[in-house]
Each structure stands twice: as C-alpha cells, then as structure tokens.
Amino acid sequence: MNDRLVVSVPEAAELLGLSDDLVYRLLDEGRLPELPRVSRRRLIPRRAIEQLVDTAMQGFDPEAALASLRSAS
C-alpha cells in the first residue's frame, strides 16, 4: 500500500488486521472517523488509523505483560 492520505475500508481492515465488517462497525459507531462522502465509497484518513493504534497502546507496558506471562506459567 502506498502513502496516500486516505484509505478505503478494505485497506483499513488490512492495515489493522480486522475484517471489513468490523471497520464498518467502527465507522458507524463513530470510533473511526471518515471523510464526508461524495460517493458510496467510505474513505478513512490514514492518520486516524495510526491514532487509533496509538490510543490502544497508551499505558501498555511490554515488560509488565511479559512478566505476567512468565508468572502464569
């Protein structure tokens, strides 16, 4: 995929490792923004995808996650 500023739903799904249906649900729930529609095609700013991932990673501590896995085994 190139460095376009916006991506389609299937492209966003591929970037996020999700199904198209889940990306549509995120759009419908307002959890993922889209550009105003000028056609049937729904376009998502690439930056919004990156921000979604950044938000999910806030507070994530890889060392703590590894330690919890070690203590569970």
PDB file of N, CA, C, O and CB in Angstrom:
ATOM      1  N   MET A   1       0.858  -1.172   0.000  1.00  0.00           N
ATOM      2  CA  MET A   1       0.000   0.000   0.000  1.00  0.00           C
ATOM      3  C   MET A   1       0.904   1.236   0.000  1.00  0.00           C
ATOM      4  O   MET A   1       1.966   1.231   0.623  1.00  0.00           O
ATOM      5  CB  MET A   1      -0.976  -0.002   1.236  1.00  0.00           C
ATOM      6  N   ASN A   2       0.489   2.276  -0.687  1.00  0.00           N
ATOM      7  CA  ASN A   2       1.318   3.472  -0.788  1.00  0.00           C
ATOM      8  C   ASN A   2       1.069   4.420   0.383  1.00  0.00           C
ATOM      9  O   ASN A   2       0.441   4.047   1.374  1.00  0.00           O
ATOM     10  CB  ASN A   2       1.051   4.190  -2.108  1.00  0.00           C
ATOM     11  N   ASP A   3       1.561   5.627   0.261  1.00  0.00           N
ATOM     12  CA  ASP A   3       1.453   6.597   1.350  1.00  0.00           C
ATOM     13  C   ASP A   3       0.322   7.595   1.140  1.00  0.00           C
ATOM     14  O   ASP A   3       0.463   8.771   1.475  1.00  0.00           O
ATOM     15  CB  ASP A   3       2.757   7.341   1.505  1.00  0.00           C
ATOM     16  N   ARG A   4      -0.797   7.138   0.589  1.00  0.00           N
ATOM     17  CA  ARG A   4      -1.947   8.015   0.404  1.00  0.00           C
ATOM     18  C   ARG A   4      -2.452   8.506   1.756  1.00  0.00           C
ATOM     19  O   ARG A   4      -2.269   7.838   2.774  1.00  0.00           O
ATOM     20  CB  ARG A   4      -3.071   7.286  -0.360  1.00  0.00           C
ATOM     21  N   LEU A   5      -3.082   9.665   1.762  1.00  0.00           N
ATOM     22  CA  LEU A   5      -3.605  10.247   2.988  1.00  0.00           C
ATOM     23  C   LEU A   5      -4.873   9.556   3.474  1.00  0.00           C
ATOM     24  O   LEU A   5      -5.181   9.586   4.666  1.00  0.00           O
ATOM     25  CB  LEU A   5      -3.875  11.710   2.781  1.00  0.00           C
ATOM     26  N   VAL A   6      -5.608   8.936   2.559  1.00  0.00           N
ATOM     27  CA  VAL A   6      -6.839   8.231   2.928  1.00  0.00           C
ATOM     28  C   VAL A   6      -6.808   6.814   2.365  1.00  0.00           C
ATOM     29  O   VAL A   6      -6.140   6.534   1.370  1.00  0.00           O
ATOM     30  CB  VAL A   6      -8.090   8.992   2.413  1.00  0.00           C
ATOM     31  N   VAL A   7      -7.548   5.932   3.029  1.00  0.00           N
ATOM     32  CA  VAL A   7      -7.632   4.536   2.588  1.00  0.00           C
ATOM     33  C   VAL A   7      -9.095   4.119   2.565  1.00  0.00           C
ATOM     34  O   VAL A   7      -9.938   4.719   3.232  1.00  0.00           O
ATOM     35  CB  VAL A   7      -6.800   3.594   3.520  1.00  0.00           C
ATOM     36  N   SER A   8      -9.378   3.092   1.793  1.00  0.00           N
ATOM     37  CA  SER A   8     -10.728   2.528   1.731  1.00  0.00           C
ATOM     38  C   SER A   8     -10.945   1.603   2.928  1.00  0.00           C
ATOM     39  O   SER A   8     -10.015   1.307   3.679  1.00  0.00           O
ATOM     40  CB  SER A   8     -10.951   1.759   0.392  1.00  0.00           C
ATOM     41  N   VAL A   9     -12.173   1.159   3.089  1.00  0.00           N
ATOM     42  CA  VAL A   9     -12.482   0.236   4.185  1.00  0.00           C
ATOM     43  C   VAL A   9     -11.663  -1.058   4.079  1.00  0.00           C
ATOM     44  O   VAL A   9     -11.079  -1.479   5.078  1.00  0.00           O
ATOM     45  CB  VAL A   9     -13.983  -0.093   4.192  1.00  0.00           C
ATOM     46  N   PRO A  10     -11.599  -1.703   2.905  1.00  0.00           N
ATOM     47  CA  PRO A  10     -10.781  -2.921   2.833  1.00  0.00           C
ATOM     48  C   PRO A  10      -9.299  -2.660   3.144  1.00  0.00           C
ATOM     49  O   PRO A  10      -8.633  -3.493   3.757  1.00  0.00           O
ATOM     50  CB  PRO A  10     -10.909  -3.543   1.447  1.00  0.00           C
ATOM     51  N   GLU A  11      -8.794  -1.503   2.717  1.00  0.00           N
ATOM     52  CA  GLU A  11      -7.393  -1.180   3.009  1.00  0.00           C
ATOM     53  C   GLU A  11      -7.188  -0.929   4.501  1.00  0.00           C
ATOM     54  O   GLU A  11      -6.186  -1.358   5.074  1.00  0.00           O
ATOM     55  CB  GLU A  11      -6.947   0.050   2.202  1.00  0.00           C
ATOM     56  N   ALA A  12      -8.135  -0.234   5.127  1.00  0.00           N
ATOM     57  CA  ALA A  12      -8.048  -0.004   6.576  1.00  0.00           C
ATOM     58  C   ALA A  12      -8.107  -1.324   7.326  1.00  0.00           C
ATOM     59  O   ALA A  12      -7.372  -1.532   8.292  1.00  0.00           O
ATOM     60  CB  ALA A  12      -9.182   0.928   7.052  1.00  0.00           C
ATOM     61  N   ALA A  13      -8.984  -2.215   6.879  1.00  0.00           N
ATOM     62  CA  ALA A  13      -9.094  -3.524   7.515  1.00  0.00           C
ATOM     63  C   ALA A  13      -7.770  -4.282   7.416  1.00  0.00           C
ATOM     64  O   ALA A  13      -7.342  -4.924   8.376  1.00  0.00           O
ATOM     65  CB  ALA A  13     -10.229  -4.342   6.872  1.00  0.00           C
ATOM     66  N   GLU A  14      -7.132  -4.204   6.264  1.00  0.00           N
ATOM     67  CA  GLU A  14      -5.853  -4.881   6.085  1.00  0.00           C
ATOM     68  C   GLU A  14      -4.786  -4.272   7.001  1.00  0.00           C
ATOM     69  O   GLU A  14      -4.025  -4.999   7.640  1.00  0.00           O
ATOM     70  CB  GLU A  14      -5.404  -4.800   4.614  1.00  0.00           C
ATOM     71  N   LEU A  15      -4.734  -2.944   7.063  1.00  0.00           N
ATOM     72  CA  LEU A  15      -3.754  -2.274   7.922  1.00  0.00           C
ATOM     73  C   LEU A  15      -3.924  -2.650   9.389  1.00  0.00           C
ATOM     74  O   LEU A  15      -2.947  -2.840  10.113  1.00  0.00           O
ATOM     75  CB  LEU A  15      -3.866  -0.766   7.766  1.00  0.00           C
ATOM     76  N   LEU A  16      -5.186  -2.755   9.817  1.00  0.00           N
ATOM     77  CA  LEU A  16      -5.479  -3.037  11.220  1.00  0.00           C
ATOM     78  C   LEU A  16      -5.547  -4.530  11.540  1.00  0.00           C
ATOM     79  O   LEU A  16      -5.566  -4.915  12.709  1.00  0.00           O
ATOM     80  CB  LEU A  16      -6.776  -2.389  11.601  1.00  0.00           C
ATOM     81  N   GLY A  17      -5.583  -5.362  10.512  1.00  0.00           N
ATOM     82  CA  GLY A  17      -5.724  -6.795  10.743  1.00  0.00           C
ATOM     83  C   GLY A  17      -7.124  -7.163  11.211  1.00  0.00           C
ATOM     84  O   GLY A  17      -7.301  -8.102  11.988  1.00  0.00           O
ATOM     85  N   LEU A  18      -8.120  -6.415  10.732  1.00  0.00           N
ATOM     86  CA  LEU A  18      -9.511  -6.638  11.112  1.00  0.00           C
ATOM     87  C   LEU A  18     -10.326  -7.013   9.880  1.00  0.00           C
ATOM     88  O   LEU A  18      -9.843  -6.938   8.751  1.00  0.00           O
ATOM     89  CB  LEU A  18     -10.104  -5.383  11.795  1.00  0.00           C
ATOM     90  N   SER A  19     -11.554  -7.412  10.117  1.00  0.00           N
ATOM     91  CA  SER A  19     -12.458  -7.675   8.998  1.00  0.00           C
ATOM     92  C   SER A  19     -13.053  -6.361   8.496  1.00  0.00           C
ATOM     93  O   SER A  19     -13.099  -5.373   9.228  1.00  0.00           O
ATOM     94  CB  SER A  19     -13.583  -8.659   9.417  1.00  0.00           C
ATOM     95  N   ASP A  20     -13.506  -6.359   7.249  1.00  0.00           N
ATOM     96  CA  ASP A  20     -14.190  -5.188   6.707  1.00  0.00           C
ATOM     97  C   ASP A  20     -15.406  -4.843   7.569  1.00  0.00           C
ATOM     98  O   ASP A  20     -15.666  -3.672   7.848  1.00  0.00           O
ATOM     99  CB  ASP A  20     -14.618  -5.437   5.240  1.00  0.00           C
ATOM    100  N   ASP A  21     -16.152  -5.878   7.992  1.00  0.00           N
ATOM    101  CA  ASP A  21     -17.352  -5.645   8.800  1.00  0.00           C
ATOM    102  C   ASP A  21     -17.033  -4.904  10.089  1.00  0.00           C
ATOM    103  O   ASP A  21     -17.792  -4.026  10.500  1.00  0.00           O
ATOM    104  CB  ASP A  21     -18.031  -6.965   9.124  1.00  0.00           C
ATOM    105  N   LEU A  22     -15.924  -5.245  10.731  1.00  0.00           N
ATOM    106  CA  LEU A  22     -15.560  -4.573  11.974  1.00  0.00           C
ATOM    107  C   LEU A  22     -15.166  -3.128  11.717  1.00  0.00           C
ATOM    108  O   LEU A  22     -15.479  -2.256  12.526  1.00  0.00           O
ATOM    109  CB  LEU A  22     -14.419  -5.313  12.667  1.00  0.00           C
ATOM    110  N   VAL A  23     -14.490  -2.856  10.615  1.00  0.00           N
ATOM    111  CA  VAL A  23     -14.148  -1.474  10.266  1.00  0.00           C
ATOM    112  C   VAL A  23     -15.425  -0.678  10.000  1.00  0.00           C
ATOM    113  O   VAL A  23     -15.536   0.468  10.436  1.00  0.00           O
ATOM    114  CB  VAL A  23     -13.212  -1.433   9.024  1.00  0.00           C
ATOM    115  N   TYR A  24     -16.386  -1.266   9.295  1.00  0.00           N
ATOM    116  CA  TYR A  24     -17.667  -0.582   9.078  1.00  0.00           C
ATOM    117  C   TYR A  24     -18.346  -0.286  10.415  1.00  0.00           C
ATOM    118  O   TYR A  24     -18.922   0.788  10.595  1.00  0.00           O
ATOM    119  CB  TYR A  24     -18.597  -1.437   8.181  1.00  0.00           C
ATOM    120  N   ARG A  25     -18.282  -1.225  11.343  1.00  0.00           N
ATOM    121  CA  ARG A  25     -18.889  -1.015  12.664  1.00  0.00           C
ATOM    122  C   ARG A  25     -18.196   0.134  13.399  1.00  0.00           C
ATOM    123  O   ARG A  25     -18.862   0.968  14.013  1.00  0.00           O
ATOM    124  CB  ARG A  25     -18.813  -2.311  13.507  1.00  0.00           C
ATOM    125  N   LEU A  26     -16.857   0.182  13.340  1.00  0.00           N
ATOM    126  CA  LEU A  26     -16.118   1.279  13.975  1.00  0.00           C
ATOM    127  C   LEU A  26     -16.516   2.621  13.371  1.00  0.00           C
ATOM    128  O   LEU A  26     -16.637   3.613  14.090  1.00  0.00           O
ATOM    129  CB  LEU A  26     -14.600   1.064  13.829  1.00  0.00           C
ATOM    130  N   LEU A  27     -16.721   2.658  12.057  1.00  0.00           N
ATOM    131  CA  LEU A  27     -17.163   3.888  11.396  1.00  0.00           C
ATOM    132  C   LEU A  27     -18.576   4.258  11.846  1.00  0.00           C
ATOM    133  O   LEU A  27     -18.846   5.413  12.176  1.00  0.00           O
ATOM    134  CB  LEU A  27     -17.114   3.726   9.861  1.00  0.00           C
ATOM    135  N   ASP A  28     -19.468   3.280  11.856  1.00  0.00           N
ATOM    136  CA  ASP A  28     -20.865   3.537  12.221  1.00  0.00           C
ATOM    137  C   ASP A  28     -20.999   4.000  13.668  1.00  0.00           C
ATOM    138  O   ASP A  28     -21.886   4.791  13.987  1.00  0.00           O
ATOM    139  CB  ASP A  28     -21.704   2.284  12.004  1.00  0.00           C
ATOM    140  N   GLU A  29     -20.124   3.510  14.541  1.00  0.00           N
ATOM    141  CA  GLU A  29     -20.156   3.885  15.960  1.00  0.00           C
ATOM    142  C   GLU A  29     -19.401   5.183  16.227  1.00  0.00           C
ATOM    143  O   GLU A  29     -19.396   5.672  17.357  1.00  0.00           O
ATOM    144  CB  GLU A  29     -19.567   2.766  16.810  1.00  0.00           C
ATOM    145  N   GLY A  30     -18.764   5.745  15.204  1.00  0.00           N
ATOM    146  CA  GLY A  30     -18.013   6.978  15.377  1.00  0.00           C
ATOM    147  C   GLY A  30     -16.665   6.793  16.051  1.00  0.00           C
ATOM    148  O   GLY A  30     -16.038   7.769  16.462  1.00  0.00           O
ATOM    149  N   ARG A  31     -16.219   5.564  16.166  1.00  0.00           N
ATOM    150  CA  ARG A  31     -14.927   5.287  16.805  1.00  0.00           C
ATOM    151  C   ARG A  31     -13.769   5.414  15.830  1.00  0.00           C
ATOM    152  O   ARG A  31     -12.605   5.428  16.232  1.00  0.00           O
ATOM    153  CB  ARG A  31     -14.929   3.895  17.411  1.00  0.00           C
ATOM    154  N   LEU A  32     -14.092   5.508  14.548  1.00  0.00           N
ATOM    155  CA  LEU A  32     -13.110   5.716  13.493  1.00  0.00           C
ATOM    156  C   LEU A  32     -13.718   6.753  12.544  1.00  0.00           C
ATOM    157  O   LEU A  32     -14.788   6.521  11.980  1.00  0.00           O
ATOM    158  CB  LEU A  32     -12.746   4.356  12.740  1.00  0.00           C
ATOM    159  N   PRO A  33     -13.046   7.895  12.364  1.00  0.00           N
ATOM    160  CA  PRO A  33     -13.624   8.936  11.517  1.00  0.00           C
ATOM    161  C   PRO A  33     -13.462   8.638  10.031  1.00  0.00           C
ATOM    162  O   PRO A  33     -12.604   7.857   9.620  1.00  0.00           O
ATOM    163  CB  PRO A  33     -12.990  10.269  11.836  1.00  0.00           C
ATOM    164  N   GLU A  34     -14.303   9.275   9.252  1.00  0.00           N
ATOM    165  CA  GLU A  34     -14.211   9.139   7.798  1.00  0.00           C
ATOM    166  C   GLU A  34     -14.408  10.504   7.171  1.00  0.00           C
ATOM    167  O   GLU A  34     -14.961  11.413   7.790  1.00  0.00           O
ATOM    168  CB  GLU A  34     -15.257   8.124   7.253  1.00  0.00           C
ATOM    169  N   LEU A  35     -13.953  10.635   5.944  1.00  0.00           N
ATOM    170  CA  LEU A  35     -14.163  11.877   5.208  1.00  0.00           C
ATOM    171  C   LEU A  35     -15.636  11.986   4.835  1.00  0.00           C
ATOM    172  O   LEU A  35     -16.322  10.971   4.709  1.00  0.00           O
ATOM    173  CB  LEU A  35     -13.263  11.937   3.939  1.00  0.00           C
ATOM    174  N   PRO A  36     -16.128  13.214   4.658  1.00  0.00           N
ATOM    175  CA  PRO A  36     -17.501  13.354   4.172  1.00  0.00           C
ATOM    176  C   PRO A  36     -17.639  12.637   2.830  1.00  0.00           C
ATOM    177  O   PRO A  36     -16.761  12.726   1.972  1.00  0.00           O
ATOM    178  CB  PRO A  36     -17.895  14.854   4.037  1.00  0.00           C
ATOM    179  N   ARG A  37     -18.738  11.935   2.666  1.00  0.00           N
ATOM    180  CA  ARG A  37     -18.922  11.129   1.453  1.00  0.00           C
ATOM    181  C   ARG A  37     -19.345  11.979   0.270  1.00  0.00           C
ATOM    182  O   ARG A  37     -20.233  12.825   0.367  1.00  0.00           O
ATOM    183  CB  ARG A  37     -19.955  10.039   1.694  1.00  0.00           C
ATOM    184  N   VAL A  38     -18.687  11.732  -0.841  1.00  0.00           N
ATOM    185  CA  VAL A  38     -19.103  12.325  -2.112  1.00  0.00           C
ATOM    186  C   VAL A  38     -19.555  11.222  -3.066  1.00  0.00           C
ATOM    187  O   VAL A  38     -20.023  11.487  -4.174  1.00  0.00           O
ATOM    188  CB  VAL A  38     -17.948  13.154  -2.741  1.00  0.00           C
ATOM    189  N   SER A  39     -19.404   9.983  -2.609  1.00  0.00           N
ATOM    190  CA  SER A  39     -19.859   8.812  -3.359  1.00  0.00           C
ATOM    191  C   SER A  39     -20.211   7.747  -2.327  1.00  0.00           C
ATOM    192  O   SER A  39     -20.251   8.025  -1.129  1.00  0.00           O
ATOM    193  CB  SER A  39     -18.758   8.295  -4.386  1.00  0.00           C
ATOM    194  N   ARG A  40     -20.459   6.552  -2.789  1.00  0.00           N
ATOM    195  CA  ARG A  40     -20.774   5.455  -1.862  1.00  0.00           C
ATOM    196  C   ARG A  40     -19.542   4.984  -1.103  1.00  0.00           C
ATOM    197  O   ARG A  40     -19.650   4.337  -0.061  1.00  0.00           O
ATOM    198  CB  ARG A  40     -21.389   4.282  -2.620  1.00  0.00           C
ATOM    199  N   ARG A  41     -18.394   5.308  -1.628  1.00  0.00           N
ATOM    200  CA  ARG A  41     -17.138   4.851  -1.037  1.00  0.00           C
ATOM    201  C   ARG A  41     -16.846   5.595   0.259  1.00  0.00           C
ATOM    202  O   ARG A  41     -16.961   6.819   0.319  1.00  0.00           O
ATOM    203  CB  ARG A  41     -15.981   5.038  -2.024  1.00  0.00           C
ATOM    204  N   ARG A  42     -16.467   4.850   1.297  1.00  0.00           N
ATOM    205  CA  ARG A  42     -16.130   5.442   2.586  1.00  0.00           C
ATOM    206  C   ARG A  42     -14.613   5.505   2.698  1.00  0.00           C
ATOM    207  O   ARG A  42     -13.933   4.485   2.586  1.00  0.00           O
ATOM    208  CB  ARG A  42     -16.751   4.627   3.769  1.00  0.00           C
ATOM    209  N   LEU A  43     -14.088   6.704   2.920  1.00  0.00           N
ATOM    210  CA  LEU A  43     -12.643   6.906   2.987  1.00  0.00           C
ATOM    211  C   LEU A  43     -12.228   7.317   4.389  1.00  0.00           C
ATOM    212  O   LEU A  43     -12.847   8.178   5.015  1.00  0.00           O
ATOM    213  CB  LEU A  43     -12.197   7.963   1.969  1.00  0.00           C
ATOM    214  N   ILE A  44     -11.168   6.683   4.866  1.00  0.00           N
ATOM    215  CA  ILE A  44     -10.695   6.868   6.231  1.00  0.00           C
ATOM    216  C   ILE A  44      -9.310   7.502   6.185  1.00  0.00           C
ATOM    217  O   ILE A  44      -8.431   7.008   5.480  1.00  0.00           O
ATOM    218  CB  ILE A  44     -10.666   5.515   7.005  1.00  0.00           C
ATOM    219  N   PRO A  45      -9.103   8.590   6.929  1.00  0.00           N
ATOM    220  CA  PRO A  45      -7.772   9.177   6.975  1.00  0.00           C
ATOM    221  C   PRO A  45      -6.770   8.192   7.591  1.00  0.00           C
ATOM    222  O   PRO A  45      -7.021   7.600   8.641  1.00  0.00           O
ATOM    223  CB  PRO A  45      -7.794  10.494   7.775  1.00  0.00           C
ATOM    224  N   ARG A  46      -5.651   8.036   6.922  1.00  0.00           N
ATOM    225  CA  ARG A  46      -4.614   7.134   7.442  1.00  0.00           C
ATOM    226  C   ARG A  46      -4.196   7.558   8.847  1.00  0.00           C
ATOM    227  O   ARG A  46      -3.930   6.714   9.703  1.00  0.00           O
ATOM    228  CB  ARG A  46      -3.385   7.115   6.501  1.00  0.00           C
ATOM    229  N   ARG A  47      -4.139   8.868   9.080  1.00  0.00           N
ATOM    230  CA  ARG A  47      -3.736   9.367  10.396  1.00  0.00           C
ATOM    231  C   ARG A  47      -4.696   8.897  11.484  1.00  0.00           C
ATOM    232  O   ARG A  47      -4.271   8.650  12.613  1.00  0.00           O
ATOM    233  CB  ARG A  47      -3.666  10.897  10.387  1.00  0.00           C
ATOM    234  N   ALA A  48      -5.987   8.769  11.163  1.00  0.00           N
ATOM    235  CA  ALA A  48      -6.964   8.287  12.142  1.00  0.00           C
ATOM    236  C   ALA A  48      -6.679   6.841  12.533  1.00  0.00           C
ATOM    237  O   ALA A  48      -6.858   6.456  13.688  1.00  0.00           O
ATOM    238  CB  ALA A  48      -8.389   8.409  11.584  1.00  0.00           C
ATOM    239  N   ILE A  49      -6.241   6.054  11.574  1.00  0.00           N
ATOM    240  CA  ILE A  49      -5.884   4.658  11.866  1.00  0.00           C
ATOM    241  C   ILE A  49      -4.675   4.620  12.789  1.00  0.00           C
ATOM    242  O   ILE A  49      -4.645   3.858  13.755  1.00  0.00           O
ATOM    243  CB  ILE A  49      -5.590   3.872  10.556  1.00  0.00           C
ATOM    244  N   GLU A  50      -3.682   5.446  12.487  1.00  0.00           N
ATOM    245  CA  GLU A  50      -2.490   5.495  13.327  1.00  0.00           C
ATOM    246  C   GLU A  50      -2.839   5.961  14.738  1.00  0.00           C
ATOM    247  O   GLU A  50      -2.301   5.433  15.711  1.00  0.00           O
ATOM    248  CB  GLU A  50      -1.437   6.422  12.707  1.00  0.00           C
ATOM    249  N   GLN A  51      -3.733   6.945  14.863  1.00  0.00           N
ATOM    250  CA  GLN A  51      -4.142   7.436  16.179  1.00  0.00           C
ATOM    251  C   GLN A  51      -4.922   6.379  16.954  1.00  0.00           C
ATOM    252  O   GLN A  51      -4.789   6.283  18.174  1.00  0.00           O
ATOM    253  CB  GLN A  51      -4.985   8.701  16.032  1.00  0.00           C
ATOM    254  N   LEU A  52      -5.730   5.590  16.261  1.00  0.00           N
ATOM    255  CA  LEU A  52      -6.461   4.501  16.917  1.00  0.00           C
ATOM    256  C   LEU A  52      -5.486   3.517  17.551  1.00  0.00           C
ATOM    257  O   LEU A  52      -5.680   3.075  18.684  1.00  0.00           O
ATOM    258  CB  LEU A  52      -7.377   3.771  15.907  1.00  0.00           C
ATOM    259  N   VAL A  53      -4.445   3.184  16.815  1.00  0.00           N
ATOM    260  CA  VAL A  53      -3.433   2.258  17.338  1.00  0.00           C
ATOM    261  C   VAL A  53      -2.656   2.913  18.479  1.00  0.00           C
ATOM    262  O   VAL A  53      -2.402   2.276  19.501  1.00  0.00           O
ATOM    263  CB  VAL A  53      -2.464   1.814  16.212  1.00  0.00           C
ATOM    264  N   ASP A  54      -2.280   4.171  18.312  1.00  0.00           N
ATOM    265  CA  ASP A  54      -1.554   4.885  19.374  1.00  0.00           C
ATOM    266  C   ASP A  54      -2.363   4.931  20.660  1.00  0.00           C
ATOM    267  O   ASP A  54      -1.818   4.719  21.744  1.00  0.00           O
ATOM    268  CB  ASP A  54      -1.212   6.310  18.925  1.00  0.00           C
ATOM    269  N   THR A  55      -3.648   5.203  20.552  1.00  0.00           N
ATOM    270  CA  THR A  55      -4.518   5.251  21.729  1.00  0.00           C
ATOM    271  C   THR A  55      -4.590   3.887  22.405  1.00  0.00           C
ATOM    272  O   THR A  55      -4.564   3.791  23.632  1.00  0.00           O
ATOM    273  CB  THR A  55      -5.927   5.722  21.339  1.00  0.00           C
ATOM    274  N   ALA A  56      -4.678   2.846  21.605  1.00  0.00           N
ATOM    275  CA  ALA A  56      -4.742   1.489  22.173  1.00  0.00           C
ATOM    276  C   ALA A  56      -3.452   1.132  22.910  1.00  0.00           C
ATOM    277  O   ALA A  56      -3.465   0.332  23.845  1.00  0.00           O
ATOM    278  CB  ALA A  56      -5.012   0.456  21.064  1.00  0.00           C
ATOM    279  N   MET A  57      -2.351   1.724  22.488  1.00  0.00           N
ATOM    280  CA  MET A  57      -1.053   1.395  23.084  1.00  0.00           C
ATOM    281  C   MET A  57      -0.716   2.244  24.312  1.00  0.00           C
ATOM    282  O   MET A  57       0.234   1.935  25.030  1.00  0.00           O
ATOM    283  CB  MET A  57       0.033   1.561  22.051  1.00  0.00           C
ATOM    284  N   GLN A  58      -1.480   3.304  24.560  1.00  0.00           N
ATOM    285  CA  GLN A  58      -1.194   4.157  25.713  1.00  0.00           C
ATOM    286  C   GLN A  58      -1.285   3.342  26.990  1.00  0.00           C
ATOM    287  O   GLN A  58      -2.267   2.638  27.230  1.00  0.00           O
ATOM    288  CB  GLN A  58      -2.165   5.356  25.768  1.00  0.00           C
ATOM    289  N   GLY A  59      -0.256   3.448  27.795  1.00  0.00           N
ATOM    290  CA  GLY A  59      -0.231   2.732  29.059  1.00  0.00           C
ATOM    291  C   GLY A  59       0.207   1.280  28.944  1.00  0.00           C
ATOM    292  O   GLY A  59       0.322   0.589  29.956  1.00  0.00           O
ATOM    293  N   PHE A  60       0.455   0.805  27.722  1.00  0.00           N
ATOM    294  CA  PHE A  60       0.898  -0.582  27.557  1.00  0.00           C
ATOM    295  C   PHE A  60       2.358  -0.695  27.973  1.00  0.00           C
ATOM    296  O   PHE A  60       3.209   0.056  27.496  1.00  0.00           O
ATOM    297  CB  PHE A  60       0.706  -1.061  26.087  1.00  0.00           C
ATOM    298  N   ASP A  61       2.634  -1.622  28.849  1.00  0.00           N
ATOM    299  CA  ASP A  61       3.990  -1.847  29.342  1.00  0.00           C
ATOM    300  C   ASP A  61       4.410  -3.258  28.937  1.00  0.00           C
ATOM    301  O   ASP A  61       3.982  -4.230  29.558  1.00  0.00           O
ATOM    302  CB  ASP A  61       4.076  -1.652  30.900  1.00  0.00           C
ATOM    303  N   PRO A  62       5.249  -3.381  27.897  1.00  0.00           N
ATOM    304  CA  PRO A  62       5.637  -4.712  27.427  1.00  0.00           C
ATOM    305  C   PRO A  62       6.326  -5.546  28.501  1.00  0.00           C
ATOM    306  O   PRO A  62       6.129  -6.759  28.565  1.00  0.00           O
ATOM    307  CB  PRO A  62       6.545  -4.586  26.233  1.00  0.00           C
ATOM    308  N   GLU A  63       7.128  -4.907  29.339  1.00  0.00           N
ATOM    309  CA  GLU A  63       7.816  -5.646  30.408  1.00  0.00           C
ATOM    310  C   GLU A  63       6.819  -6.241  31.390  1.00  0.00           C
ATOM    311  O   GLU A  63       6.968  -7.389  31.808  1.00  0.00           O
ATOM    312  CB  GLU A  63       8.798  -4.729  31.151  1.00  0.00           C
ATOM    313  N   ALA A  64       5.806  -5.471  31.759  1.00  0.00           N
ATOM    314  CA  ALA A  64       4.779  -5.975  32.679  1.00  0.00           C
ATOM    315  C   ALA A  64       3.997  -7.114  32.034  1.00  0.00           C
ATOM    316  O   ALA A  64       3.658  -8.091  32.703  1.00  0.00           O
ATOM    317  CB  ALA A  64       3.818  -4.840  33.097  1.00  0.00           C
ATOM    318  N   ALA A  65       3.710  -6.996  30.744  1.00  0.00           N
ATOM    319  CA  ALA A  65       2.978  -8.057  30.046  1.00  0.00           C
ATOM    320  C   ALA A  65       3.798  -9.339  30.020  1.00  0.00           C
ATOM    321  O   ALA A  65       3.266 -10.424  30.258  1.00  0.00           O
ATOM    322  CB  ALA A  65       2.624  -7.621  28.609  1.00  0.00           C
ATOM    323  N   LEU A  66       5.089  -9.220  29.734  1.00  0.00           N
ATOM    324  CA  LEU A  66       5.960 -10.395  29.729  1.00  0.00           C
ATOM    325  C   LEU A  66       6.088 -11.010  31.121  1.00  0.00           C
ATOM    326  O   LEU A  66       6.090 -12.232  31.269  1.00  0.00           O
ATOM    327  CB  LEU A  66       7.339 -10.023  29.199  1.00  0.00           C
ATOM    328  N   ALA A  67       6.194 -10.161  32.134  1.00  0.00           N
ATOM    329  CA  ALA A  67       6.313 -10.662  33.497  1.00  0.00           C
ATOM    330  C   ALA A  67       5.056 -11.410  33.900  1.00  0.00           C
ATOM    331  O   ALA A  67       5.136 -12.436  34.575  1.00  0.00           O
ATOM    332  CB  ALA A  67       6.582  -9.515  34.473  1.00  0.00           C
ATOM    333  N   SER A  68       3.888 -10.906  33.490  1.00  0.00           N
ATOM    334  CA  SER A  68       2.647 -11.586  33.839  1.00  0.00           C
ATOM    335  C   SER A  68       2.530 -12.931  33.124  1.00  0.00           C
ATOM    336  O   SER A  68       1.976 -13.881  33.678  1.00  0.00           O
ATOM    337  CB  SER A  68       1.448 -10.704  33.496  1.00  0.00           C
ATOM    338  N   LEU A  69       3.054 -13.016  31.886  1.00  0.00           N
ATOM    339  CA  LEU A  69       3.063 -14.290  31.176  1.00  0.00           C
ATOM    340  C   LEU A  69       3.990 -15.280  31.867  1.00  0.00           C
ATOM    341  O   LEU A  69       3.658 -16.456  32.012  1.00  0.00           O
ATOM    342  CB  LEU A  69       3.489 -14.091  29.715  1.00  0.00           C
ATOM    343  N   ARG A  70       5.138 -14.804  32.287  1.00  0.00           N
ATOM    344  CA  ARG A  70       6.106 -15.686  32.976  1.00  0.00           C
ATOM    345  C   ARG A  70       5.539 -16.219  34.281  1.00  0.00           C
ATOM    346  O   ARG A  70       5.717 -17.392  34.609  1.00  0.00           O
ATOM    347  CB  ARG A  70       7.419 -14.934  33.255  1.00  0.00           C
ATOM    348  N   SER A  71       4.853 -15.354  35.029  1.00  0.00           N
ATOM    349  CA  SER A  71       4.315 -15.783  36.330  1.00  0.00           C
ATOM    350  C   SER A  71       3.119 -16.723  36.164  1.00  0.00           C
ATOM    351  O   SER A  71       2.823 -17.506  37.066  1.00  0.00           O
ATOM    352  CB  SER A  71       3.902 -14.558  37.163  1.00  0.00           C
ATOM    353  N   ALA A  72       2.437 -16.654  35.034  1.00  0.00           N
ATOM    354  CA  ALA A  72       1.283 -17.526  34.781  1.00  0.00           C
ATOM    355  C   ALA A  72       1.704 -18.944  34.424  1.00  0.00           C
ATOM    356  O   ALA A  72       0.915 -19.879  34.561  1.00  0.00           O
ATOM    357  CB  ALA A  72       0.427 -16.952  33.663  1.00  0.00           C
ATOM    358  N   SER A  73       2.948 -19.109  33.964  1.00  0.00           N
ATOM    359  CA  SER A  73       3.351 -20.456  33.543  1.00  0.00           C
ATOM    360  C   SER A  73       4.121 -21.206  34.592  1.00  0.00           C
ATOM    361  O   SER A  73       4.519 -22.349  34.367  1.00  0.00           O
ATOM    362  CB  SER A  73       4.171 -20.381  32.307  1.00  0.00           C
TER     363      SER A  73
END
